[in-house]
Amino acid sequence: MRKHASWRGYLYLLPAVLVLSIFVIYPLIYTIYLSFFKWNMVSPNKQFVGLANYQKILSEPVFQKVLLNTLLYTILFVLFSCLFPYIVSFLMDIVIQKGKEFYKPIFFVPAVISLVVASMVFTWILNPVSGPVAIVLKSVGITMPMWTNLNGWVISIIALITSWKVFGYNFIVIYAAIAGIDREMIEAAKLDRIPIWRMFLQLILPLSSSTGIYLFIMTIVQGLQYVFTPIKIITKGGPNNGSSNLIYYTYQKAFEMYKVGEASAISVITLLIFLVILICTFKFIEKGVYYEN
């Protein structure tokens, strides 16, 4: 009977295993395989080059610039999409007493808006010449910079667009975690006249840290998923690869330059980098997480 039940369990898992094998495991293995070859997607023959693709990529100044762009974008995206929703959720639950049911759906609206639409809207709003922000700044004597031509500015704006997209989801998740904290502890902190910033750092943040680490990991994953669209629509990787990152540079290598082997090598390197980030997260941060019960 136990053996029969065991086989039934494997049978129920089979559809999920097949989907993962077809759409995740096989593409991953094939990408690693292609990273050792020189191929242009047209020729029927692939030339084996070993580690030459990795050596060429790692020695390219453009790749080094793109890598730094990716790290800067990831840091900004985590700040905009993880820290800010945390603070807003805390203020909504603990400080603000009226209008909560109005603000919550307003904050969630960006989550259901297409990134294509968001990119076009932000391009209009932040137009350095005729956009609403530029007009307001001009009225007080400030000239808005041409952010599409400035390396640091363009990465910041792209991080802002993608974080605006995921802000609503992150806000709802962390708001639920904060709302689940024992109210007696919060009321005791208020009675003791503990400052708001201390309540956030020493009470709310530790008690919701299990949700916080989930949010941190998902934020990094979402940042990789969503960044391609605004770069493709707004900057195309410019100026001079100033807004490009590992995801978009991989696309350029494969589908614009037809260097599939090098693109696959970049994909493998990207996977390894973020795998190291996740391992470090679980090794050094997860140990301090508070789990109720």
Secondary structure, 3 states (H helix, E strand, C coil): CHHHHHHHHHHHHHHHHHHHHHHHHHHHHHHHHHCCEECCCCCCCCEECCCHHHHHHHHCHHHHHHHHHHHHHHHHHHHHHHHHHHHHHHHHHHHCCCCHHHHHHHHHHHHHCCHHHHHHHHHHHCCCCCCHHHHHHHHCCCCCCCHHHCHHHHHHHHHHHHHHHHHHHHHHHHHHHHHCCCHHHHHHHHHCCCCHHHHHHHHHHHHCHHHHHHHHHHHHHHHHHHCHHHHHHHHCCCCCCCCCCHHHHHHHHHHCCCCHHHHHHHHHHHHHHHHHHHHHHHHHHHHHCCCCC
